[in-house]
């Protein structure tokens, strides 16, 4: 009996200690630190993406806009300015590392602002910290951390208005806050077009939430004023862009890209059935499943609280959730990162639910926090193996993808030697890290090049867009000083065939990426070109 009593006492003491550790005042701080460290690990260890090649090459060519660079600008008119500013403040020749470090810093700022928004919506410190830790362990956030798609700065600008807009009677109602909110939301669209739905919600918020201290519909004019000022900034970038390229970037590219994805079996996001299939495939992943279940339970608790209409603060998450759903539903090939706004809306719904439940539903509020902790634990355990592998890379600077790419660029520079000319490649980061100029006809990396067989005849014949059918004619006029390809990529095969037929030498760079260099007595030396920077 004594042994049983002792065991029971030990179990009760242990459970009490665990509960105090998990719910105590220091628990939130520990989770925030873990989230910040996870951001660093993911940012330093994620392999290089094709998006990074695209956007960073466009930033490097910002002073000499050509069709290739223009295309990247059209995907987000302010994205080139953002990346160009990052590269301008970084001393030395490296390109990828400063972009990755900027991603980490901006992701920290996103976490800080999201924390402040959740606290403003009524979430406790513990609930907000658990939700942040859950976020950085979802596939959506982790994917966007490792690429230069501008999701972090765009999300930051999308969240900042919710620290300015009035949410309840008594909140500040200064008109400058409304103007700033409209401008920030529109600047987010300038960085990433997929945030258009979120910007509309932000601009119309004074009318969506009539119980605030604003003047309702009249105050929409002030948010529209801010939106107009920010839109003018984006339009300045587009003034020097050919109207035909604007249409190509906004319409034709996406249609051709959809045809490419369909032919390659990469997703069915152009149809309603395909959208549901893509979404179901994502939800089936454990980390997103935990988040989805948490959101559904939060909605159930709120609906069962019997408090009638939701508080205004709860609507913030609801409207962002709706905006995210609209963004995902747009007919186009689906990428995991496109679900970012949908994820943020769901998180804010959970964060604002305690305010709806009210002080009387204390047990339900505690249950919600417990569920958030369980969901976070599931996500962390699910992805812990990947975290360990990523940490082993992050702790070794020589293993960072940014360092590997830079070392490969130095090898490319040595292989080219004293020759002058441009580098033709679907992987422009290697040329940038080598300090060598790019052929702007392929500055978008692989994106336009691989769509050559899926463009309509009018676009395929446009001499400003380099497609495989015109490769020989292009290289006859301006042979490159080097061609950099991914050996296993099918779209790089025409480049390799061209170089191999002329007996160029192959130099390994990094992984499966190689450089083709002309013979020492080749004619490239006599071609007009640019000096290395």
C-alpha positions as CSV (number, residue, x, y, z in Angstrom):
1,X,0.0,0.0,0.0
2,X,2.8,2.3,0.9
3,X,4.5,1.6,-2.4
4,X,1.3,2.4,-4.3
5,X,0.8,5.6,-2.4
6,X,4.4,6.6,-3.0
7,X,4.0,5.9,-6.7
8,X,0.7,7.9,-6.9
9,X,2.4,10.8,-5.1
10,X,5.3,10.7,-7.5
11,X,3.0,10.6,-10.6
12,X,0.9,13.5,-9.3
13,X,4.1,15.5,-8.5
14,X,5.5,14.8,-11.9
15,X,2.3,15.8,-13.7
16,X,2.1,19.0,-11.7
17,X,5.7,19.9,-12.6
18,X,5.0,19.2,-16.3
19,X,1.8,21.3,-16.2
20,X,3.6,24.2,-14.5
21,X,6.5,23.9,-17.0
22,X,4.2,23.9,-20.0
23,X,1.8,26.6,-18.8
24,X,4.0,28.6,-16.5
25,X,5.1,32.2,-17.2
26,X,8.4,31.1,-18.8
27,X,6.8,28.6,-21.2
28,X,5.8,31.3,-23.7
29,X,9.3,32.7,-23.8
30,X,10.8,29.2,-24.4
31,X,8.4,28.6,-27.3
32,X,9.3,32.0,-28.8
33,X,13.0,31.3,-28.6
34,X,12.4,27.8,-30.2
35,X,10.4,29.5,-33.0
36,X,13.2,32.1,-33.6
37,X,15.9,29.4,-33.7
38,X,13.8,27.3,-36.1
39,X,13.6,30.2,-38.5
40,X,17.4,30.5,-38.4
41,X,17.9,26.8,-39.0
42,X,15.4,26.7,-41.9
43,X,16.7,29.8,-43.5
44,X,20.3,28.7,-43.5
45,X,19.8,25.1,-44.5
46,X,17.1,25.1,-47.2
47,X,18.4,24.1,-50.6
48,X,18.5,26.8,-53.3
49,X,15.2,27.3,-55.2
50,X,14.6,28.3,-58.8
51,X,12.7,31.3,-57.4
52,X,15.8,32.6,-55.9
53,X,17.5,32.4,-59.2
54,X,14.6,34.4,-60.8
55,X,14.2,37.2,-58.3
56,X,17.8,37.8,-57.4
57,X,18.8,37.9,-61.1
58,X,16.1,40.5,-61.7
59,X,17.5,42.6,-58.9
60,X,21.0,42.4,-60.3
61,X,19.7,43.6,-63.7
62,X,17.4,46.3,-62.2
63,X,19.5,49.0,-63.8
64,X,19.3,47.5,-67.3
65,X,15.7,46.3,-67.6
66,X,15.2,43.7,-70.4
67,X,12.3,41.3,-71.1
68,X,13.8,38.7,-68.7
69,X,14.1,41.1,-65.8
70,X,10.8,42.8,-66.6
71,X,9.0,39.5,-66.2
72,X,10.2,39.1,-62.6
73,X,9.1,42.7,-61.9
74,X,5.6,42.0,-63.2
75,X,5.3,39.1,-60.7
76,X,5.6,41.8,-58.0
77,X,6.5,45.3,-59.2
78,X,8.3,46.2,-55.9
79,X,10.1,42.9,-55.5
80,X,13.2,44.0,-57.5
81,X,13.5,47.1,-55.4
82,X,13.4,45.0,-52.2
83,X,16.1,42.6,-53.3
84,X,18.2,45.3,-54.9
85,X,18.2,47.2,-51.6
86,X,19.3,44.0,-49.7
87,X,22.2,43.4,-52.2
88,X,23.2,47.1,-52.0
89,X,23.8,47.1,-48.2
90,X,25.8,43.8,-48.3
91,X,29.6,44.3,-48.8
92,X,31.4,41.9,-51.1
93,X,30.4,39.8,-54.1
94,X,28.0,37.4,-52.4
95,X,24.3,37.4,-53.5
96,X,22.5,34.5,-52.0
97,X,23.7,34.8,-48.4
98,X,22.5,38.3,-47.8
99,X,19.2,37.4,-49.4
100,X,18.8,34.5,-47.0
101,X,19.8,36.5,-44.0
102,X,17.3,39.2,-45.0
103,X,14.6,36.4,-45.2
104,X,15.5,35.4,-41.6
105,X,15.3,39.0,-40.3
106,X,12.0,39.7,-42.0
107,X,10.6,36.4,-40.8
108,X,11.5,37.4,-37.2
109,X,9.7,40.7,-37.8
110,X,6.7,38.8,-39.2
111,X,6.6,36.8,-36.0
112,X,6.9,39.9,-33.8
113,X,4.1,41.7,-35.6
114,X,1.9,38.5,-35.7
115,X,2.5,38.1,-31.9
116,X,1.3,41.7,-31.4
117,X,-1.7,41.2,-33.6
118,X,-2.7,38.0,-31.7
119,X,-2.3,39.7,-28.4
120,X,-4.4,42.6,-29.6
121,X,-7.1,40.1,-30.7
122,X,-7.3,38.8,-27.1
123,X,-4.9,35.8,-27.2
124,X,-2.9,35.0,-24.0
125,X,0.9,34.9,-24.1
126,X,0.9,31.2,-24.0
127,X,-1.7,30.7,-26.8
128,X,0.1,33.3,-29.0
129,X,3.5,31.6,-28.4
130,X,2.1,28.1,-29.2
131,X,0.5,29.3,-32.4
132,X,3.8,31.0,-33.5
133,X,5.7,27.8,-32.8
134,X,3.0,25.8,-34.7
135,X,3.4,28.2,-37.7
136,X,7.1,27.8,-38.1
137,X,6.6,24.0,-38.1
138,X,4.1,24.0,-41.0
139,X,5.2,23.2,-44.6
140,X,3.7,26.5,-45.8
141,X,6.0,28.7,-43.7
142,X,9.1,26.6,-44.0
143,X,8.9,26.5,-47.7
144,X,8.6,30.3,-48.0
145,X,11.5,30.8,-45.6
146,X,13.9,29.2,-48.0
147,X,13.0,31.0,-51.2
148,X,13.1,34.6,-52.5
149,X,9.4,34.7,-53.4
150,X,8.9,37.9,-51.2
151,X,6.3,36.1,-49.0
152,X,8.0,37.3,-45.8
153,X,8.0,41.1,-46.6
154,X,4.6,40.8,-48.3
155,X,3.1,39.1,-45.2
156,X,4.7,41.6,-42.9
157,X,3.1,44.5,-44.8
158,X,-0.2,42.6,-44.8
159,X,-0.2,42.2,-41.0
160,X,1.0,45.7,-40.0
161,X,-2.4,47.3,-40.9
162,X,-4.1,45.2,-38.1
163,X,-2.0,47.1,-35.6
164,X,-3.4,50.4,-37.0
165,X,-7.0,49.7,-37.8
166,X,-9.6,50.2,-35.1
167,X,-11.1,47.0,-33.9
168,X,-13.3,48.0,-31.0
169,X,-15.1,51.2,-29.7
170,X,-12.5,53.4,-28.0
171,X,-9.6,52.4,-30.3
172,X,-7.7,55.3,-31.9
173,X,-9.4,56.6,-35.0
174,X,-6.8,58.9,-36.5
175,X,-7.2,59.3,-40.2
176,X,-3.4,58.9,-40.8
177,X,-3.7,55.4,-39.4
178,X,-6.3,54.5,-42.0
179,X,-4.2,56.0,-44.8
180,X,-1.2,54.0,-43.6
181,X,-3.2,50.8,-43.4
182,X,-4.4,51.1,-46.9
183,X,-0.9,52.0,-48.2
184,X,0.8,49.0,-46.4
185,X,-1.8,46.5,-47.7
186,X,-1.3,47.8,-51.2
187,X,2.5,47.7,-51.0
188,X,2.1,44.0,-50.0
189,X,0.4,43.5,-53.4
190,X,3.3,45.3,-55.1
191,X,5.7,42.7,-53.6
192,X,3.4,39.7,-54.3
193,X,0.3,39.9,-56.4
194,X,-1.3,37.0,-54.5
195,X,-2.1,39.4,-51.6
196,X,-4.6,41.3,-53.6
197,X,-7.6,39.7,-51.7
198,X,-6.0,40.6,-48.4
199,X,-5.5,44.2,-49.5
200,X,-9.2,44.5,-50.5
201,X,-10.3,43.2,-47.0
202,X,-8.0,45.8,-45.3
203,X,-9.2,48.7,-47.4
204,X,-12.8,47.8,-46.8
205,X,-12.4,47.1,-43.1
206,X,-14.1,50.3,-41.8
207,X,-17.2,49.2,-43.6
208,X,-16.8,45.5,-42.7
209,X,-16.7,46.4,-39.0
210,X,-19.3,49.0,-38.4
211,X,-19.1,48.7,-34.6
212,X,-15.7,50.4,-34.6
213,X,-15.1,54.1,-33.8
214,X,-14.6,54.9,-37.5
215,X,-17.1,56.5,-39.7
216,X,-17.8,53.3,-41.5
217,X,-18.1,53.6,-45.3
218,X,-16.8,57.2,-45.3
219,X,-13.5,56.1,-43.7
220,X,-13.0,53.7,-46.6
221,X,-12.1,56.8,-48.6
222,X,-9.0,57.3,-46.3
223,X,-7.9,53.7,-46.7
224,X,-8.4,54.1,-50.5
225,X,-6.3,57.2,-50.4
226,X,-3.4,55.2,-48.9
227,X,-3.9,52.5,-51.4
228,X,-3.8,55.0,-54.2
229,X,-0.5,56.4,-53.0
230,X,1.1,53.0,-52.8
231,X,-0.3,51.9,-56.1
232,X,1.3,55.0,-57.7
233,X,4.7,53.8,-56.4
234,X,4.2,50.4,-58.1
235,X,3.0,52.0,-61.3
236,X,6.2,54.1,-61.5
237,X,8.1,50.8,-61.8
238,X,5.9,49.7,-64.6
239,X,6.1,52.9,-66.7
240,X,9.2,51.7,-68.5
241,X,7.8,48.3,-69.2
242,X,6.4,47.3,-72.6
243,X,2.6,47.0,-72.5
244,X,2.9,43.6,-74.4
245,X,5.2,42.4,-71.6
246,X,2.7,43.5,-69.0
247,X,0.0,41.4,-70.6
248,X,2.5,38.5,-71.0
249,X,3.5,38.6,-67.3
250,X,-0.1,38.9,-65.9
251,X,-2.0,36.7,-68.3
252,X,-0.1,34.7,-70.9
253,X,2.6,33.4,-68.7
254,X,0.1,32.0,-66.2
255,X,-1.9,30.3,-68.9
256,X,1.3,28.8,-70.5
257,X,2.5,27.8,-67.0
258,X,-0.7,26.0,-66.4
259,X,-0.4,24.0,-69.6
260,X,3.2,23.1,-68.6
261,X,2.1,21.9,-65.2
262,X,-0.7,19.9,-66.7
263,X,1.6,18.3,-69.2
264,X,4.3,17.5,-66.6
265,X,1.7,16.1,-64.1
266,X,2.7,18.7,-61.5
267,X,-0.9,19.6,-60.3
268,X,-4.4,20.2,-61.3
269,X,-4.9,23.6,-59.8
270,X,-6.6,25.1,-62.8
271,X,-9.9,23.4,-62.1
272,X,-12.2,23.2,-59.1
273,X,-11.7,19.5,-58.7
274,X,-7.9,20.0,-59.1
275,X,-8.0,22.7,-56.3
276,X,-9.8,20.3,-53.9
277,X,-7.3,17.6,-54.7
278,X,-4.3,19.8,-54.2
279,X,-5.8,21.2,-50.9
280,X,-6.6,17.7,-49.6
281,X,-3.1,16.5,-50.4
282,X,-1.7,19.4,-48.3
283,X,-4.1,18.9,-45.4
284,X,-3.1,15.2,-45.2
285,X,0.3,16.2,-44.1
286,X,0.5,15.9,-40.4
287,X,1.5,19.5,-39.6
288,X,-1.2,21.1,-41.6
289,X,-3.7,18.5,-40.4
290,X,-3.0,19.5,-36.8
291,X,-3.5,23.2,-37.7
292,X,-6.8,22.4,-39.5
293,X,-8.2,20.4,-36.7
294,X,-7.3,23.2,-34.3
295,X,-9.2,25.8,-36.4
296,X,-12.3,23.6,-36.7
297,X,-12.4,23.0,-32.9
298,X,-11.9,26.7,-32.2
299,X,-14.8,27.5,-34.5
300,X,-16.9,24.8,-32.7
301,X,-16.1,26.2,-29.3
302,X,-17.1,29.7,-30.4
303,X,-20.3,28.5,-32.0
304,X,-21.2,26.6,-28.8
305,X,-20.5,29.5,-26.5
306,X,-24.0,30.9,-26.9
307,X,-22.7,34.5,-27.1
308,X,-24.5,35.4,-30.3
309,X,-22.7,37.6,-32.8
310,X,-18.9,37.3,-32.8
311,X,-16.8,40.1,-31.4
312,X,-15.3,42.5,-34.0
313,X,-11.8,41.2,-33.2
314,X,-12.8,37.7,-34.2
315,X,-13.8,39.0,-37.7
316,X,-10.2,39.9,-38.4
317,X,-9.2,36.2,-38.6
318,X,-12.5,35.3,-40.4
319,X,-12.1,37.8,-43.2
320,X,-8.4,36.9,-43.7
321,X,-9.4,33.3,-43.8
322,X,-11.9,34.2,-46.5
323,X,-9.3,36.2,-48.4
324,X,-6.9,33.3,-48.2
325,X,-9.6,31.0,-49.6
326,X,-10.2,33.3,-52.5
327,X,-6.5,33.5,-53.2
328,X,-6.1,29.7,-53.3
329,X,-9.3,29.3,-55.4
330,X,-7.9,31.5,-58.3
331,X,-7.3,29.2,-61.3
332,X,-3.6,28.6,-61.4
333,X,-1.1,25.9,-60.5
334,X,-0.9,25.5,-56.7
335,X,2.2,26.0,-54.7
336,X,2.4,25.3,-51.0
337,X,3.3,28.9,-50.2
338,X,0.0,30.1,-51.8
339,X,-1.8,28.9,-48.6
340,X,0.1,31.4,-46.4
341,X,-2.8,33.8,-46.1
342,X,-5.3,31.0,-45.5
343,X,-3.0,29.7,-42.7
344,X,-2.6,33.2,-41.1
345,X,-6.4,33.7,-41.2
346,X,-7.0,30.4,-39.4
347,X,-4.3,31.3,-36.8
348,X,-6.0,34.7,-36.1
349,X,-9.4,33.0,-35.8
350,X,-7.9,30.8,-33.0
351,X,-6.2,33.7,-31.4
352,X,-9.4,35.8,-31.3
353,X,-11.7,33.0,-30.1
354,X,-11.0,33.5,-26.3
355,X,-12.4,37.1,-26.7
356,X,-15.6,35.6,-28.2
357,X,-15.8,32.9,-25.5
358,X,-15.6,35.5,-22.8
359,X,-14.6,35.3,-19.1
360,X,-17.4,32.9,-18.2
361,X,-16.2,30.2,-20.6
362,X,-12.9,29.8,-18.7
363,X,-12.9,26.1,-19.1
364,X,-13.3,26.3,-22.9
365,X,-10.6,28.9,-23.1
366,X,-8.2,26.6,-21.2
367,X,-9.2,23.7,-23.5
368,X,-8.3,25.9,-26.5
369,X,-4.9,26.6,-25.2
370,X,-4.4,22.9,-24.4
371,X,-5.4,22.0,-27.9
372,X,-3.0,24.5,-29.4
373,X,-0.2,23.0,-27.3
374,X,-1.1,19.5,-28.5
375,X,-1.3,20.6,-32.1
376,X,2.1,22.3,-31.7
377,X,3.6,19.1,-30.2
378,X,2.2,17.0,-33.0
379,X,3.8,19.3,-35.6
380,X,7.1,19.5,-33.8
381,X,7.4,15.7,-33.4
382,X,6.3,15.2,-37.0
383,X,9.1,17.4,-38.3
384,X,11.7,16.9,-35.6
385,X,13.8,14.5,-37.8
386,X,14.0,17.2,-40.5
387,X,14.9,19.8,-37.9
388,X,17.8,17.7,-36.7
389,X,19.1,17.3,-40.2
390,X,18.6,21.0,-40.9
391,X,20.4,22.0,-37.6
392,X,23.4,19.9,-38.6
393,X,23.7,21.9,-41.8
394,X,23.0,25.3,-40.1
395,X,25.9,24.6,-37.6
396,X,28.4,24.2,-40.4
397,X,28.9,27.3,-42.5
398,X,30.7,25.4,-45.2
399,X,27.5,23.3,-45.6
400,X,25.1,26.3,-46.1
401,X,23.6,26.3,-49.5
402,X,24.5,29.9,-49.8
403,X,28.2,29.1,-49.2
404,X,28.1,26.2,-51.6
405,X,26.6,28.4,-54.4
406,X,29.2,31.1,-53.7
407,X,32.1,28.6,-53.9
408,X,30.6,27.2,-57.1
409,X,30.5,30.8,-58.5
410,X,34.2,31.2,-57.7
411,X,35.0,28.0,-59.6
412,X,33.0,29.3,-62.5
413,X,35.0,32.5,-62.5
414,X,38.3,30.6,-62.5
415,X,37.1,28.4,-65.3
416,X,36.2,31.4,-67.5
417,X,39.5,33.1,-66.8
418,X,40.3,36.3,-68.7
419,X,37.5,35.9,-71.3
420,X,35.0,38.7,-71.5
421,X,31.3,38.1,-72.3
422,X,28.0,37.1,-70.8
423,X,26.9,33.8,-69.1
424,X,23.9,32.0,-70.5
425,X,22.2,30.0,-67.9
426,X,18.9,28.9,-66.3
427,X,20.7,29.2,-63.0
428,X,21.8,32.8,-62.9
429,X,22.9,32.8,-59.2
430,X,26.2,31.0,-60.2
431,X,27.1,33.8,-62.6
432,X,26.1,36.5,-60.1
433,X,28.3,34.8,-57.4
434,X,31.1,34.7,-59.9
435,X,30.8,38.4,-60.6
436,X,30.0,37.7,-64.3
437,X,27.3,39.5,-66.4
438,X,24.2,37.6,-67.4
439,X,22.7,37.2,-70.8
440,X,19.4,39.1,-70.1
441,X,17.5,37.0,-72.6
442,X,17.5,34.2,-70.0
443,X,17.6,36.3,-66.9
444,X,14.4,34.7,-65.6
445,X,16.2,31.4,-65.2
446,X,14.1,28.4,-66.2
447,X,10.6,29.9,-66.1
448,X,10.1,31.4,-69.5
449,X,12.6,29.0,-71.2
450,X,10.8,25.8,-70.2
451,X,7.4,27.2,-71.4
452,X,8.6,27.5,-75.0
453,X,6.5,24.5,-76.2
454,X,3.4,25.9,-74.4
455,X,3.4,29.5,-75.6
456,X,1.0,30.5,-78.4
457,X,2.5,31.2,-81.8
458,X,2.5,34.9,-81.4
459,X,4.5,34.8,-78.2
460,X,6.7,32.0,-79.3
461,X,7.8,34.3,-82.3
462,X,8.6,37.3,-80.1
463,X,12.3,37.8,-80.4
464,X,12.5,39.3,-76.9
465,X,11.6,35.9,-75.3
466,X,14.2,33.3,-75.7
467,X,12.7,29.8,-76.3
468,X,14.4,26.6,-77.3
469,X,13.4,26.9,-81.0
470,X,15.4,30.1,-81.4
471,X,18.5,29.0,-79.3
472,X,20.8,28.5,-82.3
473,X,20.0,31.8,-83.9
474,X,20.5,33.6,-80.6
475,X,23.8,32.0,-79.8
476,X,25.1,32.6,-83.4
477,X,24.7,36.3,-82.8
478,X,26.1,36.4,-79.3
479,X,27.9,33.3,-78.2
480,X,28.3,33.2,-74.4
481,X,31.5,33.0,-72.4
482,X,30.0,30.1,-70.5
483,X,26.8,28.0,-70.3
484,X,25.6,26.8,-66.9
485,X,23.1,24.0,-66.7
486,X,21.6,21.4,-64.4
487,X,22.7,18.1,-65.9
488,X,19.6,16.2,-65.1
489,X,17.0,18.9,-66.0
490,X,15.2,18.2,-69.3
491,X,14.8,21.8,-70.2
492,X,18.6,22.3,-70.0
493,X,19.3,19.6,-72.6
494,X,19.2,21.9,-75.7
495,X,21.9,24.1,-74.0
496,X,24.1,21.1,-73.3
497,X,23.7,19.7,-76.8
498,X,24.7,23.0,-78.3
499,X,27.9,23.2,-76.2
500,X,28.8,19.5,-76.6
501,X,28.5,19.8,-80.4
502,X,31.1,22.5,-80.4
503,X,33.4,20.5,-78.1
504,X,33.2,22.8,-75.1
505,X,34.6,21.5,-71.9
506,X,32.4,20.6,-68.9
507,X,33.3,21.8,-65.4
508,X,31.3,20.6,-62.4
509,X,30.1,23.4,-60.1
510,X,27.8,22.1,-57.4
511,X,25.6,19.1,-57.1
512,X,24.3,18.3,-60.5
513,X,25.1,21.8,-61.9
514,X,27.9,22.1,-64.5
515,X,29.4,24.8,-66.6
516,X,30.3,24.4,-70.3
517,X,33.4,26.5,-71.2
518,X,34.6,27.1,-74.8
519,X,38.1,25.9,-75.8
520,X,41.0,28.2,-75.1
521,X,41.3,29.2,-78.7
522,X,37.5,29.7,-79.1
523,X,36.1,32.9,-80.8
524,X,34.3,34.0,-77.6
525,X,37.3,36.1,-76.6
526,X,36.8,38.3,-79.6
527,X,33.1,38.9,-79.1
528,X,31.9,42.2,-77.6
529,X,31.0,41.7,-74.0
530,X,31.1,43.1,-70.5
531,X,34.0,43.1,-68.1
532,X,33.5,41.1,-64.9
533,X,32.2,43.4,-62.1
